[in-house]
């Protein structure tokens, strides 16, 4: 059989917003044998497991009036390759930088023995281990992965009066395009504007009847489920060598149904062989087309079963937090300290520089320092710093908030849109600044036909050398086909620390940063 299934963070009792529950190494998984039956000895010759972030996020919501699922198309695709999270190019092809499936273990035998069972701390539910996971471990909810997904294929991420748009509900630790985390309500009291991932169906910004087939969903890796891809090969009567044994498959896996009223959305998709009446086996292996597209299994009469449904497998997992990502807000290059231009303390050394206009022949040259230096870190730990640039803030000021409200944060008194005042230095914006959407608006008389982002018109990838942000060979990669993005167009930059613990010593060692400084000065270009 080949089986793909998912678990969301809430299925694993993890927080949607607590950073302690991000960047988790998946070290081991345990399956739950059916609680209503004894554990029968069994052994499978060859089992592989590949894991990753899921491109889809099944949502078992039901209607307020009826019991049918509201988002039946939000679940897994029947094409196995389309379920690992990926981004696409403007030409519609998968980006080569999209993460590949991660090997948890490959070609291992699985022994099912009651003596190996363990229980939860409440001593009620039994679990059995899958084969030992190999290093390096997969990092789930990895903040360094810029993939986005989870298009539910329902609703709309814009609102033109003809399509039903629903409020984003997947709580995000970031602002999701809003201007401020705290504002003032009509009564003059503080109002907290929590961000939420947008998983509605997507449409072009101007040609609003055209579906946006490039964005692929606007949920970042922190909100994408854990995808497990099981490969179980047909058993051989000659294995193990000298002790030939054919697996019976007689142990059931304890499951739950996400929705009681309908089979979708798909929490699993599968292709499986079986043994039909009369003992005739039907095999499923990589030579079968069902290994690429889910076809379902067989009942005892040889009839096909469903190729996908909302079955949720009980699971226990060992997570370990080896990594921490610390993201700083964006700094405005011409005014890094947000110095006022009138009144108060005016210090031209701190900005704003060049009276707000950067000369065409000047570019900043960057340097940075850690104190203490990184060679003083505990053995086996590390801190890596990366830098990213962004262009002008895109406030969508020429368009109606009624139309674009669901895509960009609602333009009202209490939330406000991103602007030059509230964007700089806000880490709640830097965390999801990479979330993008296809942009067909006109700029200088031509459609952009490229990406726009939650806050900026252009955003670069992270680079370890901050001076890459001032190299046209780097910045030009992030321009649309009808525009340029030169070093002079980089108006903001931010940095992040990638911090690694050493868990192989007792007690575990962790890195720390006491102080960090970025300096730059403007130099004439040649």
C-alpha positions as a printed Julia matrix, in Angstrom:
526×3 Matrix{Float64}:
   0.0     0.0     0.0
   0.87    3.66   -0.29
  -0.85    5.87    2.25
  -0.57    9.61    2.85
  -2.14   11.17    5.92
  -1.85   14.4     7.9
  -1.98   15.8    11.41
  -2.5    19.49   12.08
  -0.85   21.23   15.01
  -4.15   21.2    16.93
  -4.42   17.44   16.34
  -1.06   17.13   18.11
  -2.06   19.42   21.02
   0.34   22.13   19.85
  -0.22   25.86   19.99
  -0.86   27.89   16.86
   0.99   30.9    18.23
   3.49   29.84   20.92
   7.01   29.91   19.37
   8.04   27.06   21.68
   5.9    24.82   19.45
   7.63   25.9    16.21
  10.75   24.37   14.58
  10.27   20.9    16.06
  12.52   17.97   15.18
  10.4    14.88   14.57
  12.47   12.1    16.18
  10.05    9.17   16.41
   6.44    8.19   15.75
   4.25    5.59   17.46
   1.02    4.12   16.1
  -1.98    3.1    18.17
  -3.27   -0.47   17.73
  -7.04   -0.84   17.74
  -8.15   -0.55   21.36
 -10.87   -3.19   21.06
  -8.61   -6.11   20.12
  -5.48   -7.85   21.39
  -2.16   -7.16   19.64
  -1.32  -10.04   17.28
   2.29  -10.75   16.34
   3.09   -9.66   12.8
   6.1    -8.65   10.73
   6.39   -6.64    7.52
   9.46   -7.03    5.31
   9.83   -3.58    3.87
   8.4    -0.28    5.06
   9.44    3.31    4.28
   8.19    6.63    5.62
   8.69   10.08    4.11
   7.52   13.21    5.94
   7.11   16.89    5.17
   4.83   19.89    5.36
   1.46   19.34    3.69
   0.33   21.5     0.8
  -3.24   21.08    2.06
  -4.89   21.67    5.42
  -8.11   19.65    5.8
 -10.68   21.51    7.86
 -13.56   19.44    9.34
 -15.8    22.47    9.96
 -19.53   21.92    9.53
 -22.25   24.45    8.76
 -24.14   26.39   11.38
 -27.44   25.02   10.07
 -26.57   21.69    8.42
 -24.09   18.99    9.45
 -22.29   18.72    6.1
 -18.65   19.83    5.93
 -18.12   23.46    4.96
 -14.68   22.95    3.38
 -14.9    19.51    1.7
 -12.17   20.35   -0.84
  -9.6    21.48    1.72
  -8.06   18.02    2.14
  -5.37   15.99    0.43
  -5.14   15.55   -3.33
  -5.37   12.08   -4.85
  -2.1    12.85   -6.69
   0.5    11.87   -4.11
   3.22   14.19   -5.44
   0.96   17.22   -5.03
   0.58   16.8    -1.27
   4.07   17.84   -0.18
   4.14   21.62    0.23
   5.56   23.51   -2.74
   5.59   26.92   -4.4
   5.22   27.5    -8.12
   6.98   29.83  -10.53
   5.2    32.51  -12.54
   5.18   29.96  -15.36
   3.17   27.56  -13.19
   5.92   24.97  -12.59
   7.01   23.78   -9.16
   9.9    25.84   -7.85
  13.11   23.85   -7.69
  13.67   25.31   -4.21
  10.52   23.64   -2.88
  11.48   21.17   -0.12
  11.73   17.52   -1.13
  10.09   14.76    0.94
  12.24   14.0     3.96
  13.22   10.38    4.64
  12.24    9.34    8.17
  13.32    5.75    7.45
  13.62    3.65    4.31
  13.28   -0.07    3.61
  12.98   -1.12    7.25
  11.15   -4.12    8.63
   8.32   -3.56   11.09
   7.74   -6.04   13.91
   4.44   -5.84   15.79
   4.77   -7.42   19.21
   2.64   -6.8    22.29
   5.82   -6.72   24.4
   6.86   -3.5    22.63
   3.67   -1.61   23.55
   3.87    1.46   25.75
   1.09    3.59   27.16
   0.44    7.26   27.61
   1.01    8.75   31.08
  -2.65    7.99   31.85
  -1.92    4.27   31.22
  -5.0     3.9    28.99
  -4.03    4.15   25.32
  -1.46    1.76   23.86
   1.14    2.71   21.27
   3.69    0.73   19.27
   6.85    2.21   17.72
   7.45    2.6    14.03
  11.02    1.82   12.88
  13.7     4.1    14.3
  13.96    7.46   12.55
  17.25    8.39   10.93
  19.22   11.62   11.26
  19.01   14.38   10.28
  15.47   14.65   11.56
  12.69   16.48    9.78
  11.9    19.91   11.22
   8.14   20.44   11.33
   6.69   23.97   11.42
  10.07   25.13   10.14
  10.15   28.93   10.0
  13.01   28.91    7.5
  10.84   27.26    4.83
   9.19   29.99    2.69
   6.55   27.63    1.27
   2.88   28.51    1.55
  -0.25   26.51    0.86
  -3.62   25.36    2.23
  -5.95   26.76   -0.43
  -9.31   25.42    0.78
 -10.83   26.01   -2.7
 -13.83   27.6    -1.0
 -14.76   31.25   -0.55
 -12.58   34.01   -1.98
  -9.55   35.98   -0.88
 -11.04   39.07   -2.52
 -14.6    40.35   -2.3
 -16.33   41.71   -5.39
 -19.89   41.21   -4.2
 -20.46   37.99   -6.17
 -18.32   35.56   -4.2
 -18.7    34.66   -0.56
 -15.66   35.6     1.45
 -15.3    34.31    4.98
 -13.21   35.7     7.78
  -9.75   34.16    8.16
  -9.86   31.89   11.21
  -6.55   29.97   11.39
  -4.89   32.02   14.11
  -1.4    33.21   13.16
   1.43   34.45   15.38
   1.94   37.27   12.86
  -0.17   40.18   11.61
  -1.19   38.78    8.2
  -1.13   42.13    6.42
  -2.56   44.29    9.16
  -1.11   47.65   10.11
  -1.03   47.39   13.89
  -1.29   44.68   16.52
  -2.78   47.17   19.01
  -5.0    50.06   18.02
  -7.84   52.03   19.58
 -11.5    51.09   19.23
 -14.49   53.41   18.99
 -14.59   53.75   22.77
 -10.95   54.8    22.94
  -9.88   51.5    24.48
  -7.0    49.29   23.27
  -8.08   46.81   20.59
  -5.93   43.76   19.82
  -5.87   42.78   16.15
  -4.8    39.15   16.03
  -3.48   37.89   12.72
  -4.94   34.89   10.92
  -3.78   32.81    7.98
  -5.93   33.23    4.86
  -6.93   29.9     3.24
  -9.74   31.04    0.94
  -9.78   30.29   -2.77
  -7.68   32.83   -4.66
  -8.42   35.24   -7.5
  -6.55   37.86   -9.48
  -6.56   41.34   -8.0
  -7.87   43.3   -11.0
  -9.36   40.62  -13.26
 -11.32   39.33  -10.33
 -13.16   36.59  -12.23
  -9.89   34.77  -12.95
  -8.71   32.21  -10.42
  -5.2    32.72   -9.07
  -3.68   29.3    -9.72
  -0.16   30.36   -8.79
  -0.36   31.45   -5.17
  -1.37   28.01   -3.85
  -2.75   29.18   -0.53
  -1.58   31.84    1.93
  -0.83   29.72    5.01
   2.83   29.65    6.0
   4.83   26.61    7.08
   3.95   27.17   10.76
   0.29   26.53    9.91
   0.78   23.61    7.5
   0.06   20.06    8.73
   2.57   17.25    9.14
   2.32   14.96    6.1
   3.29   11.3     6.42
   3.82    9.2     3.29
   3.9     5.45    4.08
   5.24    2.96    1.51
   4.49   -0.68    2.42
   5.74   -3.16   -0.18
   4.23   -6.6    -0.83
   5.59   -9.14    1.63
   7.9   -11.89    0.38
   7.42  -15.5     1.6
  11.25  -15.86    1.63
  11.86  -13.08    4.18
  13.22  -12.95    6.78
  15.92  -15.23    5.39
  15.57  -18.69    6.91
  12.38  -17.72    8.7
  10.0   -16.87    5.87
   6.87  -15.16    7.12
   3.91  -13.55    5.34
   2.46  -10.56    7.16
  -1.23  -10.96    7.98
  -2.1    -7.3     8.5
  -4.51   -8.4    11.21
  -3.84   -5.51   13.61
  -6.04   -2.49   13.14
  -4.9     1.09   13.69
  -7.04    3.09   16.13
  -8.69    5.94   14.23
 -11.22    8.72   14.55
 -13.5    10.3    11.96
 -13.03   14.03   11.58
 -16.58   14.47   10.21
 -19.53   12.17   10.85
 -21.81   13.38    8.07
 -19.63   13.0     4.94
 -16.34   11.35    3.88
 -14.49   14.57    3.02
 -12.25   16.51    3.49
  -9.45   14.02    2.94
  -7.26   13.49    5.96
  -5.83   10.48    4.12
  -5.51    9.17    0.55
  -4.35    5.67   -0.33
  -3.77    2.92   -2.83
  -3.73   -0.59   -1.44
  -3.74   -4.21   -2.51
  -5.73   -6.89   -0.75
  -6.78  -10.5    -0.55
 -10.17  -11.08   -2.07
 -12.57  -14.01   -1.73
 -10.89  -17.23   -2.77
  -7.5   -16.11   -1.48
  -6.39  -14.33   -4.64
  -3.94  -11.54   -3.7
  -4.0    -8.17   -5.47
  -0.63   -6.45   -5.14
   0.2    -2.76   -4.98
   3.8    -1.65   -5.58
   5.74    1.14   -7.37
   5.18   -0.51  -10.76
   1.43    0.14  -10.41
  -0.08    3.46  -11.49
  -1.8     3.54   -8.11
   1.6     4.34   -6.62
   1.32    7.83   -8.17
  -2.4     8.49   -7.84
  -4.61    7.22   -5.02
  -6.98    4.48   -6.22
  -8.28    3.07   -2.93
  -8.1    -0.53   -1.75
 -10.28   -3.63   -2.11
 -13.0    -5.2    -0.07
 -13.17   -9.03    0.29
 -15.31   -9.27   -2.86
 -12.68   -7.46   -4.93
 -14.57   -4.16   -5.15
 -12.72   -0.86   -4.92
 -12.9     1.1    -1.69
 -12.66    4.89   -1.47
  -9.33    6.45   -2.41
  -9.61    9.12    0.3
 -11.64   10.05    3.37
 -11.53   11.9     6.68
 -10.01    9.1     8.75
  -7.6    10.44   11.37
  -5.03    7.97   12.68
  -4.18    8.09   16.37
  -0.54    8.96   16.78
   2.08    9.71   19.4
   5.29   11.5    18.44
   8.6    12.44   20.03
   9.5    16.06   19.29
  12.72   17.8    20.28
  13.45   21.49   19.87
  16.97   21.85   18.54
  16.36   25.05   16.57
  15.17   28.55   17.36
  14.52   31.28   14.8
  14.68   34.87   16.06
  13.31   37.36   13.51
  13.88   41.09   13.79
  11.56   43.68   12.31
  12.44   45.6     9.15
  14.75   48.61    9.45
  14.21   51.57    7.15
  17.58   52.18    5.52
  17.18   55.97    5.3
  15.78   56.33    8.82
  16.86   53.31   10.93
  16.07   54.95   14.28
  12.77   56.5    13.16
  14.06   59.95   14.02
  11.52   62.79   13.75
  12.04   65.51   11.17
  10.57   68.31   13.29
  10.54   69.06   17.03
  12.15   67.04   19.78
  15.66   65.67   19.41
  17.04   65.98   15.89
  20.34   64.19   15.31
  21.42   63.96   11.66
  23.83   61.11   12.54
  20.84   58.89   13.37
  18.64   59.84   10.43
  16.7    60.52    8.41
  19.48   60.59    5.81
  19.64   62.58    2.56
  16.43   64.45    3.43
  14.48   61.28    2.65
  15.83   60.81   -0.9
  18.73   58.48   -1.52
  21.15   59.76   -4.2
  21.32   57.51   -7.25
  25.09   57.12   -6.88
  25.13   56.08   -3.21
  24.58   52.66   -1.7
  25.03   51.42    1.86
  27.92   49.07    2.69
  27.05   46.82    5.65
  28.96   45.26    8.51
  27.8    43.48   11.66
  29.26   42.38   14.98
  28.35   39.93   17.76
  29.41   40.4    21.37
  30.77   38.09   22.57
  32.06   36.77   19.26
  30.53   33.56   17.95
  33.68   31.54   18.57
  32.85   31.82   22.27
  29.61   29.82   21.9
  29.31   26.49   23.76
  30.63   23.53   21.8
  28.19   22.01   19.33
  25.94   25.09   19.27
  25.71   27.72   16.57
  24.19   31.06   15.65
  23.82   32.03   11.99
  22.57   35.44   10.91
  20.73   36.05    7.62
  19.51   39.25    5.97
  16.58   40.07    3.7
  15.57   43.19    1.77
  12.21   44.68    0.84
  11.0    47.42   -1.49
   8.35   50.07   -1.11
   5.33   49.45    1.1
   2.35   48.4    -0.96
  -0.72   49.98    0.6
  -3.04   49.21   -2.33
  -4.01   52.86   -2.05
  -5.44   53.01   -5.56
  -8.01   50.28   -5.01
 -11.14   49.81   -3.02
 -10.82   48.3     0.43
 -14.2    46.65   -0.14
 -12.69   44.61   -2.96
  -9.33   43.76   -1.43
 -10.23   43.58    2.24
  -9.83   39.79    2.65
  -6.43   39.75    0.9
  -4.88   42.77    2.57
  -5.99   43.63    6.09
  -9.31   45.36    6.41
  -8.97   49.11    5.99
 -10.81   50.56    8.95
 -10.15   52.86   11.87
  -9.2    50.11   14.27
  -6.77   48.0    12.27
  -5.21   50.42    9.74
  -3.23   49.39    6.67
   0.54   48.94    6.58
   2.26   52.29    6.08
   5.64   53.96    6.47
   4.92   54.67   10.13
   3.77   51.29   11.44
   5.8    48.97    9.2
   9.39   49.53   10.41
  10.79   47.55   13.35
   7.63   45.47   13.85
   8.55   41.76   14.19
   4.89   40.75   13.86
   5.17   41.85   10.22
   8.61   40.42    9.47
   7.5    36.89   10.37
   5.07   36.57    7.44
   6.37   39.26    5.07
   7.1    36.54    2.5
   3.45   35.52    2.02
   2.66   36.4    -1.57
  -0.1    36.69   -4.15
  -0.17   37.07   -7.91
  -0.47   40.75   -8.87
  -1.99   41.82  -12.19
  -2.3    45.54  -11.33
  -0.84   48.12  -13.69
   2.41   49.84  -12.83
   3.78   52.49  -15.2
   1.25   51.47  -17.81
   2.04   47.73  -17.76
   0.59   44.9   -15.67
   3.03   43.7   -13.02
   2.18   40.01  -13.59
   4.37   39.03  -10.67
   4.13   38.69   -6.9
   2.98   41.2    -4.36
   3.5    40.51   -0.67
   1.63   41.17    2.54
   3.41   44.48    3.08
   5.85   45.2     0.26
   5.77   45.16   -3.5
   9.07   43.25   -3.63
  10.76   41.02   -1.02
  14.05   39.15   -1.4
  15.12   35.82   -0.01
  17.44   35.67    3.0
  21.2    35.87    2.39
  24.06   35.44    4.86
  25.93   38.45    3.45
  23.99   41.69    3.98
  25.88   43.3     1.08
  24.12   40.88   -1.28
  21.11   43.18   -0.82
  23.12   45.84   -2.66
  24.09   43.57   -5.57
  21.91   43.88   -8.66
  22.63   40.23   -9.53
  20.79   39.31   -6.34
  17.99   41.9    -6.29
  17.03   41.46   -9.95
  15.85   37.92   -9.18
  12.92   39.41   -7.29
  11.61   41.74  -10.01
   8.61   41.03  -12.19
   8.83   40.62  -15.98
   7.74   44.24  -16.57
   9.75   45.95  -13.84
  13.17   46.26  -12.28
  14.25   45.84   -8.68
  17.66   47.4    -8.21
  19.72   47.87   -5.04
  18.47   51.48   -4.84
  14.93   50.05   -4.64
  15.7    48.17   -1.4
  14.1    50.47    1.18
  14.08   48.12    4.18
  16.14   45.23    5.51
  15.79   42.83    8.43
  17.74   39.96    9.91
  17.1    36.71   11.69
  19.18   34.43   13.91
  19.16   30.67   13.29
  20.16   29.19   16.64
  21.07   25.52   17.16
  21.21   23.72   20.52
  23.53   20.83   21.39
  21.31   18.12   22.88
  24.0    15.43   22.79
  25.66   16.64   25.98
  24.4    16.58   29.57
  23.05   19.05   30.41
  22.13   20.26   26.91
  24.02   23.36   25.74
  22.26   26.38   24.26
  23.71   29.41   22.46
  22.97   32.97   23.49
  23.56   36.41   22.04
  24.32   39.28   24.39
  24.51   42.03   21.8
  24.35   42.38   18.04
  24.98   45.48   15.96
  24.5    46.24   12.28
  26.38   49.22   10.91
  26.45   50.69    7.44
  27.62   53.78    5.67
  26.74   55.17    2.28
  29.48   55.01   -0.34
  29.58   56.2    -3.92
  28.98   53.55   -6.53
  31.39   53.13   -9.41
